[in-house]
């Protein structure tokens, strides 16, 4: 989409751009619609059956480029229309990218969220300046892959692999540390409008630090970091679907039960079956209203195979002790696949066939720095619980245990 006014150009014609129709409301005030996103009928039927048509936010990505072709500074107001399905995930902070500083949250005084209908952003743009405004600090899939590859040049701790490709041929990369009997997967949400590569790659950098703490973790755990899982969705500015209208996050059940599923879902599933991580952390980044209580949770241990329940108990206890004791207000959520509305995530198959205990984090996205710290905190919490489980069950094995 592209709109041209005297001295002002607004467009989304770039990788990870996301906008619908654009029009002028008045002088230096422009309205930007959200980019429509169609979901497959089977998924809509599932939402209708389990959630009365509700559930699963959609169209909560906005990302435009703004150019001032004139010779004077302009003050511009951008009115972003919000999708009813995604409005609850579009609260400030919003973000501005300038060539001189990269991504920064917009000041609170320059954003106005209006009753789930629209959000106004007011900015100044200099003569001949090109900047971007977005609902989150987006990087392109290519940038994420380049940064992931670069880590292997900085440190021999990491090995880079591409474990699959998207429908449009984009790489799905992974970083792996030295093999250990305990394996922990940290994977980006397949809801591509939630940019979590920042936090996942921060963990990779943190683990290269020469400290006793990181060495203890690396000696006991193989870390597997997947900073992007739906690269096409990000590239075309989608929230929950990929570039061909599939829903990768909710495809594991379809895949295992013999139905068609996305290449992204198949890549993750095959990796789980091959690597068999002890646990995984699915990382999300939600921008929500100020009084929103974020969720940190896991697959309910009572619904897992019996041989995983002791390990799951220690993980649950670690999450509880770090996130859910008073006066902390984080919301504890247990995904129980025995409930039909919880059986959409594929956790049942993941635990039964890969032996993996799934956990998840709604990370803090109010700044890149706070998001990175939040992801690191969750990784260390789960990693230490796994080390404790090994010490309790295989006290004579050191950092190794018999293969199960």
N, C-alpha and C positions, 0 to 999 in steps of 0.2 A: 504494500500500500504506500502511496506517495501523494503528498499534498504540497502545492506551491502557492505561496502568497507573495506579494512584493517584499523582497528581502528576507523571507522566511521559507525554509523548506523543512517539512516533517515527513519522515518515511520510516518504514520497517523492512526495507528491501536489503537486508543483510543477514548473515548467519546469526540465529537466535533472536532476530527481530520478531515482535509480536504485537499486532494492532489490526483493528478492523477499519471501518470507514473513518476518514478524518475530514473535518469541516471547520470553517471559521464561524465563531459565534458573535464576535465583535472584533474591534481592532485589538490585535495582540492577545486574543483569547481564542483557543482552539479546542474543539471537542474530539476526543479519540475513542472510538468504540473498541470493545474487546474483539479479539479474533475468534470467530465461532469454531467450535470443536465438536465434531460428531463422534459418538461412541457406537460400537457395534450393537446390533439388536439383542444378541444374547446377553450382553452386559446390562442393557437397559431392562430387559426382562428380569434379570437377577435383582437389580435395584428395586423394581416394582414388587417382586415377590417378597423380598426380605426387609426392605426399608420404605415401603410405600412410595417408591420413586425417588426418595431422598438418598442421602449418603454419597460419599465420594465427591469431594470438591472438583470443580471443573472450571476451566477458563480463568485461572488465577495467575496468569502471566501477562505482563505488559512490558514492552521494551521498544523504545523509539529513538530515532536519531533526529537531532535538531540542528539546523545550520542557519546562521545569520550571514546573508550575502551582502548586507549593506555596510555602510561606513560609520554607523553610530551604534552605541550599546542599546539593546532592546530589553525591556522587561516583559516577559511572556508568561501567561497563565495557560496551563494545559489541563483540561478537564478530562480525566480518564473515566469512561463509563464502566461500571462493574457488572459482571455477570451474576445473576441471582445464585448460581451454583458456586461461585467462587468469592463472593463479596466478603465473607467472613475471614478470608485469608489474604485480604488486601489492605489491611490497616497499615499506617505508618510504623516504622520508618520506610520511606521510599529512598531511591538511590540516584545519584548523579555521577556520571563518568566524564571527567575532563582529561584532556591529554596530559596536563601538567601533574596531576595527582592520582589518576586512576579512579576507582570507585570510592565514594564517600556517602554516608547517609545524609539525606537532605535535612536541614534544620527544621525542627518541629514547627516553627512559626511560618514556614513556607509550604506546609501541607495542610489540607483541610479535608477530612473524611466526612462525607455527608450521608448518613442514614442508609448505608449499604447500597446507595444508588450511584455515587460518583466520588472521585477524589480529585481535588484541585491541587496542582503544583505550580508555584510561582517561582520563576528563576530569572536571573539576568544573563544575557548572552552577549559576548563581545563581538565587535566587527570581525567577520570572516572566521569566527569560531565555529567548530563542530563539536557537539557534546551529545551525550545519551542520557535518557531518563528511563528508569525501570523500577519495577516492583521489587526487585532483588538484584544483587550484584552478579550478573551473568557473565560467564566465560563461554567461549565456543568449545565444541567438542575437540577441535584441533588444538586449541590452547591447553586443554586439560591433558590431552595425550602428550603434548610436548613437555609439559611440566612433569608429568609422570616419568617419562623417559629420562629427563634430566636428572632425576634423583639417583639413577643408577650410575651416572657419571660423577656425582658428588660423593657417593659412598658405596663400598662393596657390600654393604649390608643387604642391599636390595637387588632382586632379579626382576626384570620387566618381561612380561609376556602379553600377547594379545590372544585372548581365549575364544574370541568369536567376532563376528561382524553383524552389524545391523542390516536391516532390509536395504538401506541405501549404501551399504559397503563401508560404514564407519567402524573403526576399531572399538572393541570393548576391552580395555586394558586392565592388567592387574599387576601389582607389586607383591612379591613374596620374599620374606626373610628366610634365613636358613631353616631347613626342615627340622621339625621337632615333633614329638609324639602328640603334644597338645597343639591344636590349630584353632585360630580365631580369625573369622572373616569379618571385615568391616566393609559393608557395601552401601553404596548410594541408593536412595529410594529411586524406583523406576518412575515416580512422578517427577517428570523432568524439569518442571518449573521450580523445584526446590534445590537451589545450588549448594551442594554440600561437599563439592570437591575441595573447597578451601580447608575444611576441618579434617577431612580424611588425609589429605596430603600434608597438613600440619603434623598429624600423628607420625607420618613417615619421617619428616624432618626431626621431630622430637626424639624418635628412637635412634637417630644417628648420633645424638649427644653422648660423649664419653662419660657417663655417670654410672654409679653402682646400681641405681634404680633401673635405668634402661637396660643395662647389661643383664640384670637379674631377669627381666622380662624376656629378653631375647634368648637367654640361655634355656628358658623353659617353654617358650611359646613360638610357634611359627605364625607370624602375622601375615594375613592376606588382605590387601587393600584394593578395593574396587571403587575408584572415585567417580565413575560414570557408568550407568547401566542402560540408559535409554538415550543414546546420543542423537538419534534422528529426531526424537521428540523435542529435545532442546534446540536442535538446529532449525526446526520449522516453527518454534515458538508455541508448542503445545504444553498442556499441563499434565494430562493423564494418559494420552495416547501417543503412539509413535507416528511416523510420517505416513503410514498407510492405514491409520485408523484403528489399529489394534491396541489392546490395553495390557501391556506387559506385566504390570504389577499383579494383576488378578488372573494370570494365565496358567499357573502351576497346576491347578486342579484339572483344567482342560487338557493340558499336555499329558499328565499322568494317566488320565482316564481315556486317552486315545483320540482326543479331538485336536483340531488345528490350534496352534499357539504361535506366538510371535517368535522371531529369531532371538530377540533379547531374552525372553523367558527361557527358551531352550538353552541358551548359553549359560545362564545362571544355574539352571537345573542340572545340566551336565557337569558343571564345575562342582556343585554340591555333591553329586554322586561320586565324582572322581576324588575329590579332596577329603570329603567327609569331615568338615570342621566340627570341633566339639561344640562350638557356639558361633553365632553370628550376631552382628549389631547392624540393623538397618537404620541408617541415619536420615532423618528428615529435618527440614528447616521451615517452620511455619511463622508467618507474620500474622498476628491475631490481635484482637482488642486488648487493651491494657489489663483488664481483669481476667483474662483467659488463664486457666491453669493447665500448663503443658503436661504431657504424658510421658512417663518413662515406664516401660513394662516389658512383658515377655509372654511366651507361650506358657499357659497354665500347666504346671508340672503334673497335676492330677490326671490330665488327659494324655500324657506321654507314655510311651512304652516303659514298663517297670524298671528296666535296667538303666534308664536315663534319669530317674526321679531323684536319686541322691545327688547327682551332679546338678540337676536343676534346682534342688533345694538350696544348695550353697550359692548358686547364682542369684536366686530370688532373695536370699537373705542379704547378700552383698548389695543388691539394688535397694532393698528396703532400708538398710542401715545408712546408705549414702544419700538417698533421695526422699525417703518417705517418713522419717521420724519427725515429731513435732519440734519446732514450729514450722517446718518446711511444708510448702503448699503444693509440691508436685503431685500430679494425679497418678495413682497406681492403676494400671490397666493390665488385666490378664486375658490373653486371647485363648478362648476355650473352644476348640473345633467341634466339640460335642454340641454346641449351639449353632444352628444353621447360619445365623448372621455372622458368626465368627469363622465359619468353615470356608470362607471365600479367599483366604490369604495363602492357603497351601501349607500351613504349618504342620498339619497332620502328616502329610506325605513327607515333608522335610525331616521331621523327627523319626518317622518310621523307616524311611529308606536311606537317608543320609546320616542319621544319628546326630543331627544338629539341633541344638536348642536355640531357637530364635528369640532375640531381644530387639528392642527398638528404642530410639531416642528422638524426641522432638527437640532438636537443639535450639539454642538461643541464637537468633539471627540479627540482633539489634546492632551489631557491628561485626565485621569480619573477625576481629580479635576475640570477642566474647564467644562467637560461634566456634572458633578453633579451640579455645580453652574448654568449652563444654564437651566437644567430641573427645578430646584427650581425657577428660575426667571419666567419661563413660567407658572408654577403652581400658583405662587402668583399673576401673572397678571390676569389669568382667574378667580381665586377664588375671588379676589377683585371686578372684574366686576360683578360677580354673586351676591355678597353681596350688591353692589350698586343697582342692578336691584331689589332685594328684598326690599331694603329701599325705593326706588322710588315708588314701586307698592303696598307695604304692610307696610306703615310707622308705623302702630299701632300694628304690629304683633311681634316686637322684632326679635328673631331668629327663629320665626315660621310663617308660612303662611297657609292660607286655602288650603286644598288639591284640586288640579285641576282635 
